[in-house]
Amino acid sequence: MPDLLVTPILFQYKFLDDLCAEAALILSLDLNDENRYHQFKLSIFINFNRYLLDSIAFLPVDGSESLFKDLIPAMQTADEVKTLYILRTKLDFFDEVRGDFLNIIKTIKK
């Protein structure tokens, strides 16, 4: 079976827009052009979700299964508030994952 892209953070979430804004600031990118912003946002979307899922993969199997069991309804309804609440309460290192992701971007800039 091919790998599937699971995206706890959906493309339309404000969280993703905020993450893009921070990453663009770090990289000193001018994203006033809508097409460039869309391409950048798509890249951040794919890479952050992959990084998040890689971090979740280090959880014990029952922990990750429980997390996804809780996340699936929120993801299906695109409920950003509920998704972020679940990630922050069930994945106590979620904010650290976000910070680490931005630190990786900082090292890319160097």
C-alpha positions in Angstrom: 0.0 0.0 0.0 1.4 3.4 -0.9 2.0 5.9 1.9 -0.9 8.2 2.5 -0.7 11.8 3.5 -2.6 12.3 6.7 -3.0 16.0 7.5 -4.0 16.9 11.0 -3.4 20.5 10.1 -5.7 21.3 7.2 -4.9 23.7 4.4 -7.5 26.2 5.4 -6.5 26.4 9.1 -5.4 29.8 10.5 -2.7 27.9 12.3 -1.1 27.2 8.9 -1.4 30.8 7.8 0.3 31.9 11.0 3.0 29.3 10.6 3.6 30.5 7.0 3.8 34.1 8.2 6.5 33.1 10.7 8.4 31.0 8.3 8.3 33.7 5.6 9.6 36.2 8.2 12.5 33.9 9.1 13.4 33.5 5.4 12.8 37.1 4.6 10.4 36.2 1.8 8.0 38.7 0.2 4.8 36.7 -0.3 2.6 39.6 -1.6 2.2 37.7 -4.9 -0.8 35.4 -4.4 0.8 32.6 -6.5 4.0 32.6 -4.6 2.1 32.6 -1.3 0.0 29.7 -2.4 3.1 27.7 -3.4 4.9 28.5 -0.1 1.8 27.6 1.9 1.5 24.3 0.1 5.1 23.5 0.9 4.7 24.4 4.6 1.5 22.4 4.7 3.1 19.3 3.3 6.3 19.6 5.3 4.8 20.5 8.6 2.2 17.7 8.5 5.0 15.2 7.6 7.1 16.5 10.4 4.2 16.3 12.8 3.4 12.7 11.7 7.0 11.7 12.0 6.9 13.0 15.6 3.7 11.1 16.3 5.4 7.9 15.0 7.7 7.9 18.0 4.7 7.4 20.3 3.8 4.0 21.5 1.3 2.3 19.1 -1.6 2.6 21.5 -0.8 6.3 22.1 -0.8 7.1 18.4 -3.9 5.0 17.7 -5.7 6.8 20.6 -4.6 10.2 19.3 -5.8 9.5 15.7 -9.1 8.0 17.1 -9.8 11.4 18.7 -8.4 13.4 15.8 -10.4 11.8 13.0 -13.8 13.4 13.7 -12.2 16.8 14.1 -10.2 16.4 10.9 -13.3 15.2 9.0 -15.3 18.2 10.0 -12.3 20.6 9.6 -12.8 21.8 13.2 -9.6 23.7 13.7 -10.2 24.6 17.4 -11.0 21.0 18.3 -8.0 19.7 16.3 -5.6 22.0 18.0 -7.1 21.3 21.4 -6.6 17.5 20.9 -3.1 18.0 19.6 -2.1 20.2 22.5 -3.7 18.1 25.2 -3.0 14.6 23.9 0.4 15.4 22.4 2.1 17.4 25.1 5.0 18.2 22.8 2.9 19.7 19.9 4.1 23.3 20.5 7.6 22.0 20.7 7.1 20.3 17.3 6.0 23.6 15.9 9.0 25.4 17.4 11.4 22.7 16.1 9.9 23.0 12.6 10.6 26.7 12.6 14.1 26.1 13.9 14.8 23.8 11.0 13.7 26.7 8.7 16.1 29.0 10.5 19.0 26.6 9.9 18.1 26.4 6.2 18.4 30.2 6.0 22.0 30.1 7.2 
